């Protein structure tokens, strides 16, 4: 089965390829020559994932999956949430986004947060969504050099390491994206013999 992952983020593509079975060939947006920015205009993580997968399916005629992820922080009433990638501005700067979160949480005791990933899968025009959620805590300063985005300030419950202190294999075992992808993979394994 050939399926497009609607992203240009090389980190995401590498994470996914470690998780998707070899019977499924994953193409990126570059592989299908999609060079335009796909609009992310929904007010929810679920909506943005859906917009991206249907955009590729309808314009490029490929079955597709797309993800959207948000960091939801209790003390910030769920922010940055759907705006996680551009929380500090439209340039999608991870350093600035992280700095803004740390600044807004300065002196705040409640550091509870969760990462949520939604994967929207569109096959033959029909959509299914898969959710992965990991609860954790926001640190007061960054730790670790792996990963991307908010990884250096997020410690998942049950661990004493940030995502950025974990190697890719370890992160893939427990991350929000991994949980959503596992559900996607289970579904693809179920339907791939028929395709």
DOVEX-644898 format. One record per atom (N, C-alpha, C): residue number from 0; x, y, z; residue in three letters. Coordinates in steps of 0.05 Angstrom, whole numbers, plus 5000, padded with zeros to 4 digits. Layout:
N
resi,u,v,w,resn
NUM,X,Y,Z,ALA .
...
This chain:
195
resi,u,v,w,resn
0,5017,4976,5000,UNK .
0,5000,5000,5000,UNK .
0,5018,5025,5000,UNK .
1,5010,5044,4984,UNK .
1,5024,5070,4983,UNK .
1,5006,5091,4995,UNK .
2,5018,5107,5013,UNK .
2,5002,5127,5027,UNK .
2,5019,5152,5031,UNK .
3,5007,5175,5029,UNK .
3,5022,5200,5034,UNK .
3,5019,5209,5063,UNK .
4,5042,5216,5075,UNK .
4,5041,5229,5101,UNK .
4,5043,5259,5096,UNK .
5,5022,5274,5102,UNK .
5,5021,5302,5095,UNK .
5,5038,5319,5113,UNK .
6,5064,5318,5109,UNK .
6,5082,5334,5125,UNK .
6,5107,5340,5109,UNK .
7,5121,5362,5116,UNK .
7,5148,5367,5106,UNK .
7,5168,5364,5128,UNK .
8,5159,5359,5152,UNK .
8,5176,5357,5176,UNK .
8,5192,5331,5175,UNK .
9,5218,5333,5170,UNK .
9,5235,5309,5167,UNK .
9,5235,5293,5193,UNK .
10,5234,5306,5216,UNK .
10,5234,5292,5241,UNK .
10,5209,5274,5244,UNK .
11,5186,5285,5236,UNK .
11,5162,5269,5237,UNK .
11,5163,5245,5218,UNK .
12,5173,5250,5194,UNK .
12,5175,5228,5174,UNK .
12,5193,5206,5185,UNK .
13,5215,5213,5197,UNK .
13,5233,5192,5208,UNK .
13,5220,5177,5231,UNK .
14,5207,5191,5248,UNK .
14,5193,5178,5270,UNK .
14,5172,5158,5260,UNK .
15,5156,5167,5240,UNK .
15,5135,5150,5229,UNK .
15,5146,5126,5215,UNK .
16,5168,5129,5199,UNK .
16,5179,5107,5184,UNK .
16,5189,5084,5203,UNK .
17,5197,5091,5227,UNK .
17,5205,5071,5246,UNK .
17,5182,5055,5257,UNK .
18,5158,5066,5253,UNK .
18,5134,5054,5265,UNK .
18,5116,5040,5245,UNK .
19,5115,5050,5221,UNK .
19,5098,5039,5200,UNK .
19,5109,5013,5190,UNK .
20,5093,4993,5185,UNK .
20,5103,4967,5175,UNK .
20,5115,4971,5146,UNK .
21,5134,4953,5140,UNK .
21,5148,4956,5114,UNK .
21,5130,4951,5090,UNK .
22,5107,4938,5095,UNK .
22,5088,4933,5073,UNK .
22,5074,4959,5064,UNK .
23,5076,4980,5080,UNK .
23,5064,5006,5072,UNK .
23,5086,5025,5064,UNK .
24,5085,5034,5039,UNK .
24,5105,5054,5030,UNK .
24,5094,5082,5036,UNK .
25,5110,5097,5052,UNK .
25,5102,5123,5060,UNK .
25,5116,5144,5042,UNK .
26,5100,5161,5030,UNK .
26,5110,5183,5014,UNK .
26,5106,5209,5030,UNK .
27,5124,5228,5025,UNK .
27,5121,5255,5038,UNK .
27,5108,5274,5018,UNK .
28,5102,5298,5027,UNK .
28,5091,5319,5009,UNK .
28,5111,5324,4986,UNK .
29,5137,5324,4992,UNK .
29,5157,5328,4971,UNK .
29,5155,5307,4950,UNK .
30,5150,5282,4958,UNK .
30,5148,5260,4939,UNK .
30,5126,5263,4919,UNK .
31,5104,5276,4927,UNK .
31,5081,5280,4909,UNK .
31,5081,5309,4897,UNK .
32,5103,5323,4902,UNK .
32,5107,5350,4891,UNK .
32,5087,5370,4901,UNK .
33,5079,5367,4926,UNK .
33,5061,5386,4939,UNK .
33,5079,5407,4953,UNK .
34,5082,5429,4940,UNK .
34,5101,5450,4950,UNK .
34,5086,5473,4965,UNK .
35,5060,5474,4962,UNK .
35,5045,5496,4974,UNK .
35,5041,5490,5004,UNK .
36,5036,5511,5019,UNK .
36,5029,5508,5047,UNK .
36,5000,5500,5050,UNK .
37,4995,5478,5063,UNK .
37,4967,5470,5067,UNK .
37,4955,5486,5090,UNK .
38,4933,5498,5085,UNK .
38,4921,5516,5106,UNK .
38,4914,5500,5131,UNK .
39,4919,5511,5154,UNK .
39,4911,5500,5180,UNK .
39,4894,5520,5194,UNK .
40,4869,5521,5185,UNK .
40,4851,5543,5194,UNK .
40,4830,5534,5214,UNK .
41,4831,5509,5222,UNK .
41,4811,5499,5241,UNK .
41,4817,5509,5269,UNK .
42,4797,5508,5286,UNK .
42,4800,5517,5314,UNK .
42,4807,5494,5333,UNK .
43,4810,5470,5321,UNK .
43,4817,5447,5338,UNK .
43,4839,5431,5324,UNK .
44,4853,5415,5340,UNK .
44,4873,5397,5330,UNK .
44,4861,5377,5311,UNK .
45,4838,5366,5318,UNK .
45,4823,5347,5301,UNK .
45,4817,5359,5274,UNK .
46,4808,5384,5274,UNK .
46,4800,5397,5249,UNK .
46,4824,5402,5231,UNK .
47,4847,5410,5242,UNK .
47,4870,5415,5226,UNK .
47,4881,5389,5213,UNK .
48,4881,5367,5228,UNK .
48,4889,5342,5217,UNK .
48,4872,5334,5193,UNK .
49,4846,5338,5196,UNK .
49,4826,5331,5175,UNK .
49,4830,5348,5150,UNK .
50,4834,5374,5154,UNK .
50,4839,5392,5132,UNK .
50,4862,5383,5115,UNK .
51,4884,5376,5128,UNK .
51,4909,5368,5114,UNK .
51,4905,5342,5098,UNK .
52,4893,5322,5111,UNK .
52,4891,5296,5097,UNK .
52,4872,5298,5073,UNK .
53,4849,5313,5076,UNK .
53,4831,5316,5054,UNK .
53,4842,5333,5031,UNK .
54,4859,5353,5038,UNK .
54,4871,5370,5018,UNK .
54,4888,5353,4999,UNK .
55,4905,5335,5011,UNK .
55,4922,5318,4994,UNK .
55,4906,5298,4978,UNK .
56,4886,5286,4991,UNK .
56,4870,5266,4977,UNK .
56,4855,5279,4953,UNK .
57,4844,5302,4958,UNK .
57,4827,5315,4936,UNK .
57,4845,5327,4914,UNK .
58,4868,5339,4921,UNK .
58,4884,5352,4901,UNK .
58,4904,5334,4887,UNK .
59,4914,5314,4902,UNK .
59,4936,5297,4891,UNK .
59,4927,5269,4886,UNK .
60,4902,5262,4894,UNK .
60,4890,5236,4888,UNK .
60,4907,5213,4900,UNK .
61,4916,5217,4924,UNK .
61,4930,5196,4939,UNK .
61,4915,5192,4966,UNK .
62,4913,5167,4974,UNK .
62,4905,5163,5002,UNK .
62,4926,5176,5020,UNK .
63,4917,5186,5042,UNK .
63,4935,5203,5058,UNK .
63,4928,5202,5087,UNK .
64,4949,5206,5103,UNK .
64,4944,5212,5132,UNK .
64,4960,5237,5139,UNK .
65,4948,5251,5158,UNK .
65,4960,5276,5168,UNK .
65,4956,5277,5198,UNK .
66,4975,5289,5211,UNK .
66,4973,5292,5240,UNK .
66,4973,5321,5248,UNK .
67,4962,5326,5270,UNK .
67,4965,5352,5283,UNK .
67,4969,5346,5313,UNK .
68,4987,5361,5325,UNK .
68,4994,5357,5353,UNK .
68,4993,5383,5367,UNK .
69,4984,5382,5392,UNK .
69,4984,5406,5409,UNK .
69,4993,5399,5437,UNK .
70,5006,5418,5449,UNK .
70,5013,5417,5477,UNK .
70,4992,5433,5493,UNK .
71,4978,5419,5510,UNK .
71,4957,5432,5526,UNK .
71,4965,5434,5555,UNK .
72,4967,5458,5565,UNK .
72,4977,5463,5592,UNK .
72,4954,5473,5610,UNK .
73,4951,5458,5632,UNK .
73,4928,5464,5650,UNK .
73,4928,5494,5659,UNK .
74,4950,5504,5668,UNK .
74,4951,5531,5680,UNK .
74,4947,5552,5658,UNK .
75,4950,5545,5633,UNK .
75,4946,5564,5611,UNK .
75,4919,5559,5597,UNK .
76,4901,5545,5611,UNK .
76,4874,5540,5601,UNK .
76,4875,5525,5574,UNK .
77,4894,5506,5572,UNK .
77,4896,5490,5548,UNK .
77,4914,5501,5526,UNK .
78,4924,5526,5530,UNK .
78,4943,5536,5510,UNK .
78,4970,5522,5514,UNK .
79,4987,5522,5493,UNK .
79,4983,5533,5466,UNK .
79,4964,5517,5448,UNK .
80,4958,5492,5455,UNK .
80,4938,5476,5440,UNK .
80,4941,5476,5410,UNK .
81,4920,5484,5396,UNK .
81,4920,5483,5367,UNK .
81,4941,5503,5355,UNK .
82,4950,5522,5371,UNK .
82,4970,5542,5362,UNK .
82,4998,5534,5369,UNK .
83,5003,5509,5378,UNK .
83,5029,5501,5388,UNK .
83,5052,5507,5370,UNK .
84,5049,5502,5344,UNK .
84,5072,5506,5325,UNK .
84,5078,5536,5321,UNK .
85,5059,5553,5325,UNK .
85,5063,5581,5319,UNK .
85,5054,5599,5343,UNK .
86,5059,5588,5367,UNK .
86,5050,5602,5391,UNK .
86,5063,5629,5394,UNK .
87,5088,5631,5387,UNK .
87,5103,5657,5390,UNK .
87,5104,5672,5364,UNK .
88,5089,5664,5343,UNK .
88,5089,5678,5318,UNK .
88,5087,5659,5295,UNK .
89,5081,5670,5271,UNK .
89,5076,5653,5248,UNK .
89,5100,5639,5237,UNK .
90,5124,5647,5246,UNK .
90,5149,5635,5234,UNK .
90,5154,5607,5244,UNK .
91,5137,5597,5263,UNK .
91,5140,5569,5272,UNK .
91,5168,5564,5284,UNK .
92,5175,5580,5303,UNK .
92,5202,5579,5315,UNK .
92,5200,5565,5342,UNK .
93,5212,5540,5344,UNK .
93,5210,5524,5368,UNK .
93,5223,5537,5392,UNK .
94,5245,5551,5388,UNK .
94,5259,5565,5410,UNK .
94,5241,5586,5422,UNK .
95,5229,5602,5405,UNK .
95,5211,5624,5414,UNK .
95,5186,5613,5427,UNK .
96,5175,5592,5415,UNK .
96,5151,5579,5427,UNK .
96,5157,5569,5455,UNK .
97,5179,5555,5458,UNK .
97,5186,5544,5485,UNK .
97,5191,5567,5505,UNK .
98,5205,5587,5496,UNK .
98,5211,5610,5513,UNK .
98,5185,5624,5522,UNK .
99,5166,5626,5505,UNK .
99,5140,5639,5512,UNK .
99,5126,5622,5533,UNK .
100,5125,5596,5529,UNK .
100,5112,5578,5549,UNK .
100,5125,5581,5576,UNK .
101,5152,5580,5577,UNK .
101,5167,5582,5602,UNK .
101,5162,5609,5615,UNK .
102,5161,5630,5599,UNK .
102,5155,5656,5610,UNK .
102,5127,5658,5623,UNK .
103,5108,5647,5609,UNK .
103,5080,5648,5619,UNK .
103,5076,5631,5644,UNK .
104,5093,5611,5647,UNK .
104,5091,5593,5670,UNK .
104,5110,5601,5693,UNK .
105,5124,5623,5689,UNK .
105,5143,5632,5710,UNK .
105,5128,5636,5736,UNK .
106,5138,5622,5757,UNK .
106,5126,5625,5784,UNK .
106,5100,5609,5788,UNK .
107,5091,5594,5767,UNK .
107,5066,5579,5769,UNK .
107,5072,5551,5780,UNK .
108,5058,5543,5800,UNK .
108,5062,5517,5812,UNK .
108,5051,5494,5796,UNK .
109,5027,5497,5786,UNK .
109,5014,5476,5770,UNK .
109,5027,5474,5743,UNK .
110,5043,5453,5739,UNK .
110,5058,5450,5713,UNK .
110,5046,5427,5697,UNK .
111,5022,5418,5704,UNK .
111,5011,5395,5690,UNK .
111,5004,5402,5661,UNK .
112,5009,5383,5643,UNK .
112,5004,5387,5615,UNK .
112,5000,5360,5601,UNK .
113,4992,5362,5576,UNK .
113,4990,5337,5560,UNK .
113,4995,5344,5531,UNK .
114,5008,5325,5518,UNK .
114,5012,5326,5489,UNK .
114,4989,5309,5477,UNK .
115,4976,5321,5456,UNK .
115,4955,5306,5442,UNK .
115,4962,5306,5412,UNK .
116,4962,5282,5401,UNK .
116,4964,5279,5372,UNK .
116,4939,5267,5361,UNK .
117,4929,5279,5339,UNK .
117,4907,5267,5324,UNK .
117,4917,5261,5296,UNK .
118,4912,5236,5287,UNK .
118,4919,5229,5259,UNK .
118,4893,5225,5245,UNK .
119,4891,5239,5222,UNK .
119,4868,5236,5204,UNK .
119,4877,5220,5180,UNK .
120,4863,5197,5176,UNK .
120,4869,5179,5154,UNK .
120,4846,5181,5134,UNK .
121,4853,5187,5109,UNK .
121,4832,5188,5088,UNK .
121,4840,5166,5067,UNK .
122,4822,5147,5065,UNK .
122,4826,5125,5045,UNK .
122,4800,5125,5028,UNK .
123,4804,5128,5002,UNK .
123,4781,5128,4984,UNK .
123,4759,5147,4992,UNK .
124,4767,5170,5003,UNK .
124,4748,5191,5010,UNK .
124,4735,5188,5037,UNK .
125,4742,5166,5052,UNK .
125,4730,5162,5078,UNK .
125,4751,5168,5100,UNK .
126,4743,5181,5121,UNK .
126,4762,5189,5142,UNK .
126,4758,5174,5168,UNK .
127,4780,5167,5180,UNK .
127,4781,5157,5207,UNK .
127,4801,5173,5223,UNK .
128,4797,5177,5249,UNK .
128,4816,5192,5265,UNK .
128,4826,5174,5288,UNK .
129,4852,5178,5294,UNK .
129,4865,5163,5316,UNK .
129,4878,5182,5335,UNK .
130,4875,5178,5361,UNK .
130,4884,5197,5381,UNK .
130,4906,5185,5399,UNK .
131,4926,5201,5405,UNK .
131,4946,5193,5425,UNK .
131,4950,5215,5445,UNK .
132,4948,5209,5470,UNK .
132,4951,5229,5491,UNK .
132,4972,5220,5512,UNK .
133,4991,5237,5519,UNK .
133,5010,5232,5540,UNK .
133,5009,5255,5560,UNK .
134,5003,5248,5585,UNK .
134,5003,5269,5606,UNK .
134,5031,5272,5617,UNK .
135,5037,5296,5627,UNK .
135,5063,5301,5638,UNK .
135,5065,5327,5653,UNK .
136,5090,5337,5655,UNK .
136,5096,5361,5670,UNK .
136,5115,5379,5654,UNK .
137,5111,5405,5656,UNK .
137,5129,5424,5643,UNK .
137,5150,5433,5663,UNK .
138,5175,5431,5654,UNK .
138,5198,5439,5671,UNK .
138,5200,5469,5672,UNK .
139,5218,5479,5689,UNK .
139,5224,5508,5690,UNK .
139,5246,5516,5671,UNK .
140,5261,5496,5661,UNK .
140,5282,5502,5641,UNK .
140,5286,5478,5623,UNK .
141,5299,5482,5600,UNK .
141,5302,5460,5581,UNK .
141,5323,5440,5590,UNK .
142,5318,5414,5582,UNK .
142,5337,5393,5587,UNK .
142,5337,5374,5563,UNK .
143,5361,5367,5553,UNK .
143,5363,5348,5531,UNK .
143,5367,5361,5504,UNK .
144,5378,5345,5485,UNK .
144,5385,5355,5459,UNK .
144,5371,5340,5436,UNK .
145,5356,5319,5442,UNK .
145,5342,5304,5421,UNK .
145,5315,5316,5416,UNK .
146,5301,5305,5396,UNK .
146,5273,5313,5391,UNK .
146,5271,5341,5379,UNK .
147,5248,5352,5382,UNK .
147,5242,5378,5370,UNK .
147,5219,5391,5385,UNK .
148,5213,5416,5378,UNK .
148,5190,5430,5390,UNK .
148,5193,5433,5420,UNK .
149,5173,5425,5435,UNK .
149,5172,5429,5464,UNK .
149,5185,5405,5479,UNK .
150,5197,5387,5464,UNK .
150,5209,5363,5477,UNK .
150,5228,5369,5501,UNK .
151,5244,5390,5500,UNK .
151,5263,5394,5522,UNK .
151,5250,5404,5548,UNK .
152,5224,5411,5548,UNK .
152,5212,5421,5573,UNK .
152,5189,5402,5582,UNK .
153,5185,5380,5569,UNK .
153,5162,5362,5576,UNK .
153,5173,5335,5586,UNK .
154,5165,5329,5611,UNK .
154,5171,5302,5623,UNK .
154,5145,5286,5624,UNK .
155,5143,5264,5609,UNK .
155,5118,5248,5611,UNK .
155,5115,5235,5638,UNK .
156,5091,5231,5647,UNK .
156,5085,5218,5672,UNK .
156,5099,5190,5672,UNK .
157,5111,5183,5695,UNK .
157,5124,5157,5697,UNK .
157,5153,5157,5689,UNK .
158,5163,5180,5680,UNK .
158,5191,5182,5671,UNK .
158,5205,5204,5686,UNK .
159,5231,5203,5688,UNK .
159,5246,5226,5699,UNK .
159,5263,5239,5677,UNK .
160,5257,5232,5652,UNK .
160,5271,5244,5629,UNK .
160,5251,5260,5612,UNK .
161,5261,5282,5601,UNK .
161,5245,5296,5581,UNK .
161,5246,5281,5555,UNK .
162,5227,5287,5537,UNK .
162,5228,5275,5511,UNK .
162,5255,5280,5498,UNK .
163,5267,5303,5502,UNK .
163,5292,5311,5490,UNK .
163,5316,5296,5501,UNK .
164,5312,5283,5524,UNK .
164,5334,5267,5536,UNK .
164,5332,5237,5528,UNK .
165,5310,5230,5514,UNK .
165,5306,5203,5505,UNK .
165,5317,5199,5477,UNK .
166,5327,5175,5471,UNK .
166,5334,5170,5443,UNK .
166,5308,5163,5428,UNK .
167,5310,5162,5401,UNK .
167,5286,5159,5385,UNK .
167,5270,5134,5391,UNK .
168,5285,5112,5396,UNK .
168,5271,5087,5403,UNK .
168,5255,5089,5428,UNK .
169,5267,5101,5448,UNK .
169,5253,5104,5474,UNK .
169,5228,5122,5471,UNK .
170,5232,5145,5457,UNK .
170,5210,5163,5453,UNK .
170,5187,5150,5437,UNK .
171,5195,5134,5417,UNK .
171,5175,5121,5400,UNK .
171,5158,5101,5416,UNK .
172,5169,5091,5438,UNK .
172,5153,5072,5454,UNK .
172,5131,5085,5469,UNK .
173,5134,5110,5477,UNK .
173,5115,5123,5495,UNK .
173,5102,5149,5486,UNK .
174,5111,5160,5464,UNK .
174,5102,5187,5456,UNK .
174,5073,5187,5447,UNK .
175,5061,5211,5449,UNK .
175,5034,5216,5440,UNK .
175,5031,5208,5410,UNK .
176,5050,5216,5394,UNK .
176,5049,5209,5366,UNK .
176,5051,5179,5362,UNK .
177,5068,5166,5377,UNK .
177,5071,5137,5375,UNK .
177,5045,5123,5382,UNK .
178,5031,5133,5403,UNK .
178,5006,5121,5411,UNK .
178,4985,5123,5388,UNK .
179,4984,5147,5376,UNK .
179,4965,5150,5353,UNK .
179,4973,5134,5329,UNK .
180,4999,5133,5324,UNK .
180,5009,5117,5301,UNK .
180,5004,5087,5305,UNK .
181,5007,5077,5330,UNK .
181,5001,5049,5335,UNK .
181,4972,5042,5327,UNK .
182,4954,5060,5334,UNK .
182,4926,5055,5326,UNK .
182,4923,5056,5296,UNK .
183,4937,5075,5283,UNK .
183,4937,5076,5253,UNK .
183,4948,5051,5241,UNK .
184,4971,5041,5252,UNK .
184,4984,5017,5241,UNK .
184,4966,4993,5245,UNK .
185,4953,4991,5268,UNK .
185,4935,4968,5272,UNK .
185,4913,4968,5251,UNK .
186,4903,4992,5244,UNK .
186,4882,4993,5224,UNK .
186,4893,4986,5196,UNK .
187,4917,4997,5189,UNK .
187,4928,4991,5163,UNK .
187,4935,4962,5160,UNK .
188,4944,4949,5182,UNK .
188,4949,4920,5181,UNK .
188,4924,4904,5176,UNK .
189,4902,4914,5187,UNK .
189,4876,4901,5184,UNK .
189,4866,4903,5155,UNK .
190,4870,4925,5142,UNK .
190,4859,4929,5115,UNK .
190,4878,4924,5093,UNK .
191,4905,4924,5098,UNK .
191,4924,4922,5076,UNK .
191,4922,4896,5060,UNK .
192,4915,4872,5072,UNK .
192,4913,4848,5055,UNK .
192,4891,4851,5034,UNK .
193,4871,4868,5039,UNK .
193,4849,4871,5020,UNK .
193,4855,4890,4998,UNK .
194,4878,4905,5000,UNK .
194,4883,4927,4981,UNK .
194,4905,4919,4961,UNK .
